[in-house]
Amino acid sequence: MDRNTVIGFVLLGLLLFAYLFNSTKNSQELQRLKQLADDSIARVKAQQDALSKVQDSTKIKAVPVDTTGFNKATSGTEKLVSIENKTVKIIFSNKGAQPKEVLLKDFKSADGSMVK
């Protein structure tokens, strides 16, 4: 073994130790980042579980009460009320207070009937 071979082995050993030091530092950093991600996921799951327990308890305790009377409006028979003047006739329904039909008296459609 000459001097150049010894220097080569020493340099290879130094490179090996530098690589091992660098890779363990990187793996520790990756492990720390993974631990942070796992902790944040666990925290979010805990918040969601707590929120779902609160929502479940409100679902059990809450009794729906119809204070608007909407259910009464949807049941029963439909009655039609018409409002009319010389140019327009509007027919309203008692369900939803929406115009059911609008007729224009002064205008005719292609088939000769009033425009709806």
C-alpha positions in Angstrom: 0.0 0.0 0.0 1.4 3.3 -0.9 0.5 6.8 0.2 -2.1 7.5 -2.5 -4.1 4.4 -1.5 -4.2 5.4 2.2 -5.4 8.9 1.2 -8.1 7.4 -1.0 -9.4 5.1 1.8 -9.3 8.0 4.3 -11.3 10.2 1.8 -13.8 7.4 1.2 -14.2 7.0 5.0 -14.8 10.7 5.4 -17.4 10.7 2.5 -19.1 7.7 4.2 -19.4 9.5 7.6 -20.5 12.7 5.9 -23.2 10.8 4.0 -24.4 8.9 7.1 -24.5 12.2 9.1 -26.4 14.0 6.4 -28.9 11.2 5.8 -29.7 10.8 9.6 -30.2 14.5 9.9 -32.6 14.4 6.9 -34.5 11.4 8.2 -34.9 13.1 11.6 -36.3 16.1 9.9 -38.7 14.0 7.9 -39.7 12.1 11.0 -40.4 15.5 12.8 -42.5 16.7 9.9 -44.4 13.4 9.8 -45.0 13.7 13.6 -46.4 17.3 13.1 -48.7 16.1 10.4 -50.0 13.2 12.5 -50.5 15.5 15.5 -52.5 18.0 13.4 -54.6 15.2 11.9 -55.3 13.8 15.3 -56.3 17.3 16.6 -58.7 17.8 13.6 -60.3 14.4 14.2 -60.7 15.2 17.9 -62.5 18.5 17.0 -64.7 16.7 14.5 -65.6 14.0 17.0 -66.5 16.7 19.6 -68.6 18.6 17.0 -70.4 15.5 15.9 -71.2 14.6 19.5 -72.6 18.1 20.0 -74.7 17.8 16.8 -75.9 14.3 17.8 -77.0 15.6 21.1 -78.9 18.5 19.6 -80.6 16.2 17.1 -81.8 14.0 20.0 -83.0 16.9 22.1 -84.5 19.1 19.3 -88.2 18.6 18.5 -89.2 20.3 15.3 -92.1 22.7 15.8 -93.9 24.3 12.8 -94.2 27.9 13.8 -94.6 29.2 10.3 -97.7 27.3 9.4 -96.1 26.0 6.2 -97.3 22.4 6.8 -100.9 23.7 7.1 -100.5 25.6 3.8 -99.4 22.5 1.9 -102.3 20.4 3.1 -105.9 21.0 2.2 -107.7 21.9 -1.0 -106.4 24.4 -3.5 -108.6 27.4 -4.1 -108.1 29.8 -7.1 -108.7 33.5 -6.8 -108.8 35.6 -10.0 -108.0 39.3 -10.4 -109.1 40.9 -13.6 -109.1 44.2 -15.4 -109.6 45.1 -19.1 -106.2 44.0 -20.2 -105.0 41.3 -17.8 -106.5 38.4 -15.9 -104.3 36.9 -13.1 -105.3 33.7 -11.3 -103.7 33.1 -7.9 -103.5 29.9 -5.9 -104.0 29.8 -2.1 -101.0 27.5 -1.9 -97.8 29.5 -2.1 -99.4 32.8 -3.1 -98.0 32.4 -6.6 -99.8 33.4 -9.8 -101.0 30.2 -11.4 -102.0 31.7 -14.7 -101.7 35.1 -16.4 -103.8 35.9 -19.5 -103.3 39.0 -21.7 -106.7 39.9 -23.1 -105.6 42.4 -25.8 -103.1 40.1 -27.5 -103.7 36.9 -29.4 -101.3 34.0 -29.9 -100.7 32.3 -33.3 -103.6 29.9 -32.8 -106.0 32.8 -32.0 -106.4 32.3 -28.3 -105.3 34.7 -25.6 -101.7 34.9 -24.7 -100.8 33.0 -21.5 
